[in-house]
């Protein structure tokens, strides 16, 4: 036997728990009453589902027990104090099963409650109208059959995702099932194409179950708006057989205009129109073609249908036949002087008119005759025919052209004798001849040169100027004519007719003439730049003031040209005293050259050559006329004397005599101003031996630290030091630094013994001698006779005795000697008793 199902297991677990509690209660309190229990006491079961019920008691030994219910049973299990039963195919909205046991002559009961629910599996939105007029109400109806309980049901009507109305059915009886929700909605333009739907929600979450949802299939709403006015029909009232005329039908106030259908027909002929939309308006256009079978009165119909409604307009159209008149010429092309007959004819119901003259009878032709002349060539003859149709007069006409053959004519209006063109822009040269057939025209120079490209667009150049012979010819004859072509162009000033630079010679006669090229011949005016009134005209006596820049301007009707002309006035050389002096002093070492600038154009060549005894043939170096030129080498020595200067250019030469003198700035060196000088103290004072070379002879001034040489009689040692000597003349200064040394005779300034007191025999003593002299003195000693073992220092300034003896006593002399003399001092050493005394 298979094991218990999950529902049964839960029922048994509840039973065992209840029995356990009952037994525990019996053992604890024997007086507690007995009871019956049903689990689950309240249950929600989906319609058609199954459920296990557990019926139990705490009675120790129940006599009998059972479970009363009207529901179908599938299986039962029981024990001593319990009963489990499975209920299946539960469909009743609500039932109350009863659990009972018989215990101690009492009946124990427990009632349960089983309710069923049904998911909203079917949600139905009732169909919408095929078309709904805008501004009118329509009904939305939603049905959810069988779903419940209704009290837990909520229905929502939606436009797209927007909720229109929501309703819950709380408070409905528990057994109520299924629901209907209806709403009235106003149709709007924006509802066109919108989807409407219904959503159902069964909320069993308060009962421990979930939320069950479902929605209906969406339904699309189509709204429309149709104007009450009829369409506007535009069409001709009359339509000729074989002709095509446009017709149109328009209607405003349509929505949606794209859904409208248009029927446009002429009689029983569907015109298949093209429909153009513009917002809420449409225009249907078509082409109506009339055939002979349709001749007579017909109706033009326009019908517009939208949303099951339509608007219609009808118009009457008369279809007629009216061929154009027939116009004939006896000869369409004749020679000049021939006769021509012109005839105009039309249908029987029409009246014809030829060249403004009507026919005598309706339906009869009109006719005229003429003698053809040149003026009749390309003449058009006009024939009119009139016909009355449905109260309206119709007119048709036809024309014919007569060609008259004649020889060429070259008129001045079509081929002028004189042509004037501006140079540059492209032009079309025309020389046209009248004649029939059309003549050919050929223009070439009389000398057989250039040929004009008549009728072609091309550039105009001055090379085209000249006289041409034009000849026109056809098969009727020819004509000849001479024409002149003049090409005008703006002035031009070239270097040949108006050179950029002109040179005149002072004192001659000259004129400033600039020739310009141009057609018409230009007028040329030249004036000095910056001076509006200084116009140069006629023959001039040239002066230097005429040199400068002139502005020449050439003018004619085609434009102007201008250029600058530089006039240079040349003249022979001339010496001027300030720029080439007659007397010049050359200063040695100055780097100056003889400045001799000569006035003249072109710049004269100047050369100065000595003519005296000392300067014969010597060239005088000249300063260059401008600083940019290379200067000649500067001479170290220049011989003074007389020089003759010659200035020459292509217009002549002049000469001038120049006296040159030479001078030099001061100069001192070791030979004229020795840098080291020596004086002897006590001699008679004299100035420093310092002189300078130079012309004029320089003056020399020596000073010591800015103090001039003092006036004194004798030289002292204080005169030794550094002196600054400056030599000066008109061309500069020179200076030297002189060191003066003062020498003097020697003097023994000090002679002393050490120690100063006596010394025992055998002791040591020292004699020191200090001398003053310049140059430094040589020191020498003289000792007593017999004195031995005497020591001297390196410069002899100290005499030392070690182990003095009696022979060391006596007179000692210290002498100082240099180039200027000798000086000596003595000291006596005596021996007395045991001591040596000095």
NUGU-796370 format. One record per residue (C-alpha): residue number from 1; x, y, z. Coordinates in steps of 0.2 Angstrom, whole numbers, plus 2048, in hexadecimal, padded with zeros to 3 digits. Each point is the difference from the previous one (the first is absolute). Example, Ala and Ser with C-alpha at 12.3 -4.5 7.8 and 13.67 -1.06 7.14 Angstrom:
BEGIN
  pos   xx   yy   zz
    1  83E  7EA  827
    2  806  811  7FD
This chain:
BEGIN
  pos   xx   yy   zz
    1  800  800  800
    2  807  811  7FB
    3  805  80D  80E
    4  7F4  80E  805
    5  800  80F  7F5
    6  807  811  805
    7  7EF  806  805
    8  7FC  7F1  80A
    9  811  802  809
   10  7FB  811  805
   11  7EF  7FA  806
   12  809  7F2  80A
   13  80C  80C  808
   14  7F2  80B  806
   15  7F7  7F1  807
   16  80F  7FA  809
   17  803  811  808
   18  7EE  801  805
   19  800  7EF  808
   20  810  803  809
   21  7F9  810  807
   22  7F0  7F7  805
   23  809  7F2  809
   24  80B  80C  809
   25  7F0  809  805
   26  7F8  7F0  806
   27  80F  7FC  80B
   28  801  811  807
   29  7EE  805  803
   30  7F4  7F2  800
   31  7F1  80B  801
   32  804  809  7EF
   33  7F1  7FE  7F3
   34  802  7F6  7F0
   35  801  808  7EF
   36  800  7FD  7ED
   37  80B  80A  7F4
   38  801  802  7ED
   39  80F  805  7F7
   40  802  80B  7F6
   41  7F1  809  808
   42  7FF  80D  7F2
   43  808  7FC  7EE
   44  801  809  7EF
   45  800  7F3  7F2
   46  801  804  7ED
   47  7F0  7FB  7F8
   48  802  7ED  7FB
   49  80E  7FD  80C
   50  802  7F4  80E
   51  802  801  813
   52  804  7F4  80F
   53  7F6  803  80F
   54  806  7F9  811
   55  7F2  7FD  80D
   56  806  7FB  812
   57  7FB  800  812
   58  808  7FF  811
   59  7F3  7F3  806
   60  809  7F1  806
   61  7F4  7F3  7F9
   62  7F4  808  7F4
   63  7F1  7F5  7FB
   64  800  805  7EE
   65  804  810  7F6
   66  7FF  806  7EE
   67  801  80F  7F4
   68  7F0  807  7F8
   69  802  809  7EF
   70  7F7  801  7F0
   71  811  800  7F6
   72  807  7F1  7F7
   73  80C  7F5  80A
   74  80F  7F7  7F9
   75  807  7F7  80E
   76  7FF  7FE  813
   77  80C  7FB  80E
   78  7FC  7FF  812
   79  806  7FC  811
   80  7F9  7FE  812
   81  7FD  812  803
   82  803  808  7EE
   83  7F9  7FF  7EE
   84  809  807  7F1
   85  7F6  802  7EF
   86  805  807  7EF
   87  7F3  80B  7F8
   88  801  802  7ED
   89  7F9  80A  7F1
   90  7FA  80E  80C
   91  7F5  80B  7F6
   92  7F4  807  80D
   93  803  813  804
   94  7FF  7FC  812
   95  7FD  7F0  80B
   96  800  7FC  813
   97  806  7EF  804
   98  7FC  7F9  811
   99  80C  7F5  80B
  100  7F7  7F6  80E
  101  804  7F3  80D
  102  7F5  7F7  80C
  103  808  800  811
  104  7F8  7FC  811
  105  7EF  801  7FA
  106  804  811  7F9
  107  802  806  7EE
  108  810  80A  7FD
  109  800  80B  7F0
  110  80C  80C  7F6
  111  7FA  80A  7F1
  112  80C  806  7F2
  113  7FE  80C  7F2
  114  806  7FC  7EE
  115  7FF  80D  7F3
  116  806  7FF  7EE
  117  808  80D  7F5
  118  801  801  7ED
  119  80E  80A  7F7
  120  7FB  80D  7F3
  121  805  7F5  7F1
  122  7F4  808  7F4
  123  800  813  7FF
  124  7F5  806  7F2
  125  7FF  812  7F9
  126  7F0  802  7F5
  127  804  805  7EE
  128  801  812  7FC
  129  7F7  809  7F1
  130  809  7FF  7EF
  131  800  813  800
  132  7FC  80C  80E
  133  7FB  812  7FC
  134  80B  80D  80A
  135  7F6  809  80D
  136  7F4  7F1  803
  137  7FF  7F4  80E
  138  804  7ED  7FF
  139  7FF  7F2  80C
  140  80E  7F6  807
  141  7FA  7EF  808
  142  80B  7F3  809
  143  7FA  7EF  805
  144  809  7F4  80C
  145  7F5  7F0  801
  146  802  7F4  80E
  147  80E  809  809
  148  7FF  802  813
  149  7FC  802  80D
  150  7F9  810  7F9
  151  804  80A  810
  152  813  7FD  7FD
  153  7FF  805  7ED
  154  805  811  7F9
  155  7FD  805  7ED
  156  809  80E  7F7
  157  7FC  808  7EF
  158  810  807  7F7
  159  804  80B  7F1
  160  811  7FA  7FC
  161  809  801  811
  162  7F4  80D  807
  163  7F3  7FA  80C
  164  7EE  807  7FC
  165  7F6  7F8  80E
  166  804  7F4  80E
  167  7F3  7F6  80A
  168  802  7F4  80E
  169  7F1  7F5  806
  170  804  800  813
  171  7F0  7FC  80A
  172  7F9  7F4  7F4
  173  7F9  7EF  806
  174  80D  7F2  802
  175  7F7  7F5  7F4
  176  800  80E  7F2
  177  80A  7FC  7F1
  178  804  809  7F0
  179  7FF  813  7FD
  180  7FC  80D  7F2
  181  807  811  7FF
  182  7F8  80D  7F4
  183  805  812  7FC
  184  7FB  80E  7F4
  185  80E  809  7F7
  186  800  80F  7F6
  187  80A  7FD  7EF
  188  80E  80C  7FC
  189  80B  803  7F2
  190  80F  7FA  809
  191  7F7  7EF  804
  192  802  7FC  7EE
  193  80B  7F0  7FF
  194  800  7FF  813
  195  7FF  7EE  808
  196  7F3  7FD  80E
  197  801  7F1  80B
  198  7F9  7F9  811
  199  80B  7FA  80F
  200  7F9  7F4  80D
  201  808  7FE  811
  202  7FB  7F2  80D
  203  809  805  810
  204  800  7F1  80C
  205  810  806  80A
  206  7F5  803  80F
  207  7FC  7ED  800
  208  812  7FB  7FF
  209  800  7FE  7ED
  210  806  80B  7F2
  211  7FA  80D  7F4
  212  7F9  7F9  7F0
  213  800  80C  7F1
  214  7FA  7FF  7EE
  215  7FC  80C  7F2
  216  7F5  800  7F0
  217  807  801  7EF
  218  801  812  7FB
  219  7F3  807  7F4
  220  805  80F  7F4
  221  7F4  80F  7FF
  222  7FF  809  7F0
  223  7F8  812  801
  224  7FB  80C  7F2
  225  7F9  811  7FC
  226  7F8  804  7F0
  227  7FB  812  7FB
  228  7ED  802  7FC
  229  804  80B  7F1
  230  801  7F8  7EF
  231  811  7FF  7F6
  232  805  80F  7F6
  233  801  7FB  7ED
  234  80B  80A  7F4
  235  7FE  7FB  7EE
  236  7FD  808  7EF
  237  7EE  803  7FA
  238  805  7FC  7EE
  239  80C  7F2  7FB
  240  805  7FD  7EE
  241  801  7EF  7F8
  242  812  7FA  800
  243  806  80D  80D
  244  806  7FD  812
  245  7FB  80C  80E
  246  804  7FE  813
  247  7F2  7FE  80C
  248  801  801  813
  249  7F6  7FB  80F
  250  804  808  812
  251  7F8  7FD  811
  252  806  807  811
  253  7FC  7FA  811
  254  805  7EE  7FE
  255  808  7F5  80D
  256  809  7F5  7FE
  257  802  807  7EE
  258  80B  7F1  7FB
  259  7F1  7F4  803
  260  7F5  809  7F4
  261  7FB  7F9  7EF
  262  7FD  80B  7F1
  263  7F6  7FB  7F0
  264  801  80C  7F1
  265  7F8  7FC  7F0
  266  7FA  808  7F0
  267  7F0  7F8  7FA
  268  804  7ED  802
  269  813  803  7FE
  270  80A  7FE  811
  271  80E  80E  800
  272  80B  7F7  80D
  273  805  810  809
  274  810  803  809
  275  7FC  805  812
  276  80B  80D  80A
  277  7FE  802  812
  278  803  810  80A
  279  7FC  7FE  812
  280  7ED  7FE  801
  281  7FD  804  7EE
  282  802  7F6  7F0
  283  801  805  7EE
  284  7FC  7F3  7F2
  285  807  804  7EF
  286  7FD  7F7  7EF
  287  801  803  7EE
  288  7F0  7FF  7F6
  289  801  7FB  7EE
  290  7F1  802  7F5
  291  7FC  7F4  7F2
  292  7F5  801  7F1
  293  7F4  7F3  807
  294  7FD  80B  80F
  295  7FB  810  7F6
  296  7F2  809  808
  297  7FB  803  813
  298  808  7F6  80D
  299  802  800  813
  300  810  802  80A
  301  7FE  7F7  811
  302  80B  801  810
  303  7FC  7F5  80F
  304  80A  800  810
  305  7FD  7F1  80C
  306  807  7FF  812
  307  7FA  7F5  80F
  308  7F1  7F9  7F6
  309  7FA  812  7FC
  310  802  809  7F0
  311  7FF  812  7F8
  312  7FC  802  7ED
  313  800  80F  7F3
  314  7FB  7FF  7EE
  315  803  80D  7F2
  316  7FA  800  7EE
  317  80D  800  7F2
  318  7FD  802  7ED
  319  80B  7F7  7F4
  320  801  807  7EF
  321  80A  7FE  7EF
  322  808  810  7F8
  323  80F  7FD  7F4
  324  80B  80E  7FC
  325  7FD  809  7EF
  326  80A  7FC  7F1
  327  80C  80D  7F9
  328  808  7FD  7EF
  329  80C  80A  7F5
  330  800  7FD  7ED
  331  814  800  801
  332  808  801  811
  333  811  806  7F8
  334  800  80C  7F1
  335  80C  80C  7F8
  336  7FE  812  802
  337  7F2  807  7F4
  338  7F5  7F0  7FF
  339  7EE  7FF  804
  340  7FA  7F6  810
  341  7EE  7FA  804
  342  7FC  7FD  813
  343  7F0  7F6  805
  344  7F8  7FD  811
  345  7F3  7F2  803
  346  7F7  7F8  810
  347  7F2  7F4  805
  348  7EE  804  7FA
  349  7FA  808  810
  350  80F  80C  802
  351  803  812  7F9
  352  811  803  7F9
  353  80A  810  7FF
  354  810  803  7F6
  355  80C  80E  804
  356  7F1  808  80A
  357  7F3  7FF  7F1
  358  7F2  7F3  804
  359  7F9  7F5  7F3
  360  7EF  805  7F9
  361  7F7  7F0  805
  362  801  7F5  80F
  363  809  7F0  7FB
  364  808  808  7F0
  365  813  803  7FE
  366  809  811  7FF
  367  80D  804  7F3
  368  80D  80E  7FB
  369  80D  803  7F2
  370  810  80A  801
  371  810  804  7F5
  372  80F  7FA  80B
  373  80D  80C  805
  374  810  800  80B
  375  7F5  807  80E
  376  7F5  7F1  7FF
  377  80E  7F4  804
  378  7FC  7F7  810
  379  7EF  808  800
  380  7F3  7F7  80B
  381  7EE  7FE  7FA
  382  7F3  7FD  80E
  383  7F0  7F7  7FE
  384  7F3  800  80E
  385  7F0  7F4  802
  386  7F3  803  80D
  387  7F3  7F3  807
  388  7F2  802  80D
  389  7FF  7F2  80C
  390  7F4  7FF  80F
  391  7FE  813  800
  392  813  803  7FF
  393  809  807  7F1
  394  810  7F6  7FC
  395  80E  806  7F5
  396  80D  7F6  7F6
  397  80D  807  7F5
  398  80E  7FB  7F5
  399  80F  809  7F7
  400  80B  7FD  7F1
  401  811  808  7FB
  402  804  806  7EF
  403  812  7FF  7FA
  404  805  80C  7F3
  405  811  7FD  7F7
  406  80B  810  7FD
  407  812  805  7FE
  408  80B  805  810
  409  7FF  812  807
  410  80D  806  80C
  411  7F8  80E  80A
  412  809  80C  80C
  413  7F5  7FA  80E
  414  805  7EE  7FE
  415  812  803  7FA
  416  806  811  805
  417  80E  808  7F6
  418  80A  804  810
  419  803  7F6  80F
  420  808  806  810
  421  804  7F3  80E
  422  809  801  810
  423  80F  7F4  801
  424  7FF  7F1  80C
  425  7EE  7FA  803
  426  7F9  7F3  7F5
  427  7F4  806  7F3
  428  7F6  7F9  7F2
  429  804  808  7EF
  430  7F0  801  7F5
  431  7FE  805  7EE
  432  7EF  7F9  7FB
  433  7F8  801  7EF
  434  7EE  7FF  7FB
  435  7FB  7F4  7F2
  436  7F7  7F0  7FC
  437  808  7F3  801
  438  80A  806  80E
  439  810  808  7F9
  440  811  7FA  806
  441  80B  80F  806
  442  813  800  7FF
  443  80B  80F  806
  444  813  801  7FC
  445  80D  80D  7FF
  446  802  808  7EF
  447  812  7FB  7FF
  448  7FB  7EE  802
  449  805  7FF  813
  450  7F6  7FC  80F
  451  7EE  7FA  7FF
  452  7F3  805  80D
  453  7F7  7F2  809
  454  7EF  806  7FF
  455  7F3  7FA  80C
  456  80C  7F8  80C
  457  804  806  811
  458  813  804  802
  459  80C  80C  807
  460  802  812  7F8
  461  813  804  7FD
  462  808  80F  7F8
  463  806  7F5  7F3
  464  7EF  7FF  7F9
  465  7FF  813  7FB
  466  7FF  804  7EE
  467  7F5  800  7F1
  468  7F7  7F1  7FA
  469  7F5  7FB  7F0
  470  7F0  7F7  804
  471  7F8  7F6  7F3
  472  7EE  7F8  801
  473  7FA  7F3  7F4
  474  7F2  7F4  7FC
  475  7F9  7F8  7F1
  476  7F6  810  7FC
  477  810  80B  7FF
  478  80D  809  80B
  479  804  811  809
  480  811  808  805
  481  804  80C  80D
  482  810  807  808
  483  800  802  813
  484  80D  807  80C
  485  804  7F8  811
  486  808  80B  80E
  487  806  7F8  810
  488  802  80D  80E
  489  80B  7FC  80F
  490  807  809  80F
  491  810  80A  800
  492  811  7F8  803
  493  810  808  804
  494  80F  7F6  7FB
  495  813  803  802
  496  802  804  7EE
  497  7F3  80E  7FF
  498  802  805  812
  499  810  7FB  808
  500  801  7FE  813
  501  810  80A  801
  502  805  810  7F6
  503  811  809  801
  504  801  813  7FC
  505  810  80B  7FF
  506  7FF  810  80A
  507  7FF  810  7F5
  508  7F9  7F6  7F1
  509  7EE  800  7F9
  510  7F5  7F1  803
  511  7EE  7FB  801
  512  7F7  7F2  80A
  513  7F6  7F6  7F3
  514  7F8  7F0  803
  515  7F7  7F7  7F2
  516  7F2  7F3  805
  517  7F8  7F3  7F5
  518  7ED  7FE  800
  519  7F1  802  7F6
  520  7F9  80E  7FF
  521  811  809  802
  522  803  804  812
  523  803  811  808
  524  810  800  80A
  525  804  80C  80E
  526  810  800  80B
  527  802  809  810
  528  80C  800  80E
  529  7FC  7F4  80E
  530  7F7  809  80F
  531  7FE  810  7F6
  532  7EF  800  7F8
  533  803  810  7F7
  534  811  7FC  7F9
  535  7FB  7FA  7EF
  536  80F  7FE  7F4
  537  7FC  806  7EF
  538  80A  806  7F1
  539  813  804  7FE
  540  80A  803  810
  541  811  808  804
  542  807  7F2  80B
  543  805  805  812
  544  805  7F5  80E
  545  7EF  804  808
  546  7F7  7F6  7F2
  547  807  7EF  807
  548  7F4  7F6  809
  549  7F2  7F3  7FE
  550  7F1  804  7F5
  551  7EF  7F7  7FE
  552  7FA  7FE  7EE
  553  7EE  7FB  7FE
  554  7F9  7FA  7EF
  555  7ED  801  7FE
  556  7F3  7FB  7F3
  557  7ED  7FA  801
  558  806  7EE  803
  559  80A  804  80F
  560  811  807  807
  561  812  7FB  803
  562  80D  809  80B
  563  812  7FE  803
  564  80E  809  809
  565  80E  808  7F6
  566  810  804  809
  567  809  80F  7F8
  568  813  802  804
  569  808  811  7FC
  570  813  7FE  7FD
  571  80D  80E  801
  572  813  803  7FF
  573  80C  7FF  810
  574  802  80F  80B
  575  80B  803  810
  576  7F8  808  810
  577  80B  806  80E
  578  7F7  7F8  80E
  579  800  7EF  7F8
  580  811  801  7F9
  581  80B  80C  80A
  582  80F  80A  7F9
  583  80A  7FD  810
  584  800  7F0  809
  585  809  7FA  80F
  586  804  7ED  801
  587  802  7F9  812
  588  80B  7F1  801
  589  7F7  7F1  807
  590  7EE  808  7FF
  591  7FB  7F4  7F2
  592  7F9  80F  7F6
  593  801  802  7EE
  594  7FF  80F  7F5
  595  7ED  805  7FF
  596  7FE  806  7EE
  597  7EE  7FE  7FA
  598  7FC  807  7EF
  599  7EF  805  7FA
  600  7FB  7F8  7F0
  601  7F6  7F3  7F7
  602  805  7F3  7FD
  603  80B  7FF  80F
  604  811  808  7FA
  605  810  7F6  802
  606  80C  80A  80B
  607  813  7FE  801
  608  80C  80B  80A
  609  813  800  7FB
  610  80E  809  808
  611  809  80E  7F6
  612  80D  807  80C
  613  812  7FA  803
  614  7FC  7F5  80F
  615  7F0  7FA  7F9
  616  803  7FE  7ED
  617  7F6  7F2  7F9
  618  7F9  7FA  811
  619  7EE  7FB  801
  620  7F5  808  80E
  621  7F5  7F3  807
  622  7EE  805  7FE
  623  7F1  7FC  80B
  624  7F3  7F6  7F6
  625  7F0  80A  7FB
  626  7F5  7F5  80A
  627  803  7F5  810
  628  7FB  7F0  7F7
  629  80F  801  7F4
  630  811  7F8  803
  631  80C  80D  807
  632  812  800  7FB
  633  80E  7FB  80C
  634  803  80D  80D
  635  812  806  7FE
  636  80C  800  80F
  637  80A  80F  7FA
  638  7F9  80E  7F5
  639  80B  80C  7F7
  640  7FA  812  803
  641  800  80C  7F1
  642  7F6  805  7F1
  643  7F4  7F4  7F7
  644  7F5  803  7F0
  645  7EF  7F7  800
  646  7F7  7FC  7EF
  647  7EE  7FC  800
  648  7F9  7F8  7F0
  649  7EF  7F8  7F9
  650  7F9  7FE  7EF
  651  7FB  812  800
  652  811  808  803
  653  80E  803  80D
  654  806  80D  80C
  655  810  802  80B
  656  804  807  811
  657  811  803  80A
  658  800  7FA  812
  659  80D  804  80D
  660  803  7F1  80C
  661  809  802  811
  662  804  7F1  80B
  663  7FF  800  813
  664  800  7F2  80D
  665  7F9  7FD  812
  666  80B  7FE  80F
  667  80B  7F0  802
  668  80A  7FB  80F
  669  80B  7F1  802
  670  80E  7F9  80B
  671  80D  80B  7F7
  672  7F7  810  802
  673  7F8  7FC  811
  674  809  7F2  80A
  675  7F4  7F6  80A
  676  80D  7FF  80F
  677  80A  80F  806
  678  80C  802  80F
  679  804  80F  80B
  680  80C  803  80D
  681  7FB  806  811
  682  806  812  804
  683  804  804  7EE
  684  7F8  80F  7F8
  685  7EE  7FC  7FA
  686  7FD  800  7EE
  687  7F1  7FB  7F4
  688  7FD  7EE  7FA
  689  809  7FC  7F1
  690  7F0  7FE  7F5
  691  7FD  807  7EE
  692  7F5  7FB  7F1
  693  801  800  7ED
  694  7F2  809  7F6
  695  7FB  80F  7F5
  696  7FC  80C  806
  697  80C  7FD  80F
  698  7F7  7F8  80F
  699  800  807  811
  700  804  7F3  80E
  701  7F9  801  812
  702  804  7F3  80D
  703  7F7  7FE  810
  704  800  7F4  80F
  705  7EF  7FA  805
  706  7F8  80F  7F8
  707  80B  80D  808
  708  80C  80A  7F4
  709  813  7FF  803
  710  804  80B  80F
  711  80C  80E  800
  712  80F  7FC  80C
  713  813  802  802
  714  806  7EF  805
  715  7FC  7EE  7FD
  716  7F9  7F6  80F
  717  7FB  7EE  802
  718  7EE  805  800
  719  802  804  7ED
  720  800  7EE  7FC
  721  7F0  7F8  7F8
  722  7F6  7FE  7F0
  723  7FD  80F  7F5
  724  7F4  802  7F1
  725  806  80A  7F2
  726  7F4  807  7F2
  727  805  807  7EF
  728  7F3  80B  7F7
  729  7FF  809  7EF
  730  7F1  805  7F5
  731  7FF  7EE  7F9
  732  7FF  7F6  810
  733  809  7FA  80F
  734  80C  7F3  806
  735  805  7FA  811
  736  80D  7F6  80A
  737  802  7FA  811
  738  812  804  808
  739  806  7F8  810
  740  80D  80B  809
  741  80C  7F9  80D
  742  80A  80B  80C
  743  811  7F9  805
  744  80A  806  80F
  745  811  7FE  809
  746  802  7F2  80D
  747  7FE  804  813
  748  803  7F4  80E
  749  7F1  803  80A
  750  802  7F3  80E
  751  80F  7F7  807
  752  7FC  7F6  810
  753  806  7F1  80B
  754  7F7  7F2  808
  755  7FF  7FD  80D
  756  801  812  805
  757  80A  7FC  810
  758  810  7F8  803
  759  804  7EE  7FD
  760  80B  7F4  809
  761  810  7FA  7F7
  762  7FB  7F1  7F6
  763  7EE  807  7FD
  764  7F8  805  7F0
  765  7FB  812  7F9
  766  7F9  807  7F0
  767  802  810  7F7
  768  7F2  806  7F4
  769  803  80E  7F3
  770  7F1  808  7F6
  771  803  80C  7F2
  772  7F4  80B  7F5
  773  805  802  7EE
  774  7F9  7FF  7EE
  775  805  7F6  7F7
  776  803  7F5  80F
  777  811  801  808
  778  80D  7F3  802
  779  805  7FD  812
  780  812  7FC  806
  781  808  7FE  811
  782  811  803  807
  783  805  7F7  810
  784  80E  802  80D
  785  810  7F8  7FB
  786  801  7EE  807
  787  7EE  7FE  801
  788  7FC  7EE  7FA
  789  7F1  7F5  7FD
  790  7F4  80F  7FB
  791  7F0  7FB  7F6
  792  7F7  80B  7F4
  793  7EE  7FE  7FA
  794  7FB  7FE  7ED
  795  7FF  813  7FD
  796  80D  804  80C
  797  7F4  80A  80B
  798  804  7F5  810
  799  811  7FC  808
  800  800  7F2  80C
  801  80E  7FA  80D
  802  7FE  7F0  809
  803  80C  7FD  80F
  804  806  811  802
  805  812  802  805
  806  80B  80F  805
  807  806  802  7EE
  808  7EE  804  7FB
  809  801  810  809
  810  803  810  7F6
  811  7F8  80B  7F3
  812  7F4  7F9  7F3
  813  7FB  80B  7F0
  814  7F0  7FD  7F5
  815  801  809  7EF
  816  7F1  802  7F3
  817  805  803  7EE
  818  7F6  803  7EF
  819  803  809  7F0
  820  7FD  811  808
  821  80D  7FE  80F
  822  805  7F8  810
  823  7FB  802  813
  824  807  7F7  80F
  825  7FE  7FF  813
  826  80B  7F8  80E
  827  7FC  7F7  810
  828  80D  7FC  80E
  829  801  7EF  809
  830  80B  7FF  810
  831  805  7F2  80B
  832  800  804  813
  833  801  7F3  80E
  834  7F6  7F1  7FE
  835  7F3  80A  7F5
  836  801  806  7EE
  837  7F9  812  7FF
  838  7FA  809  7F1
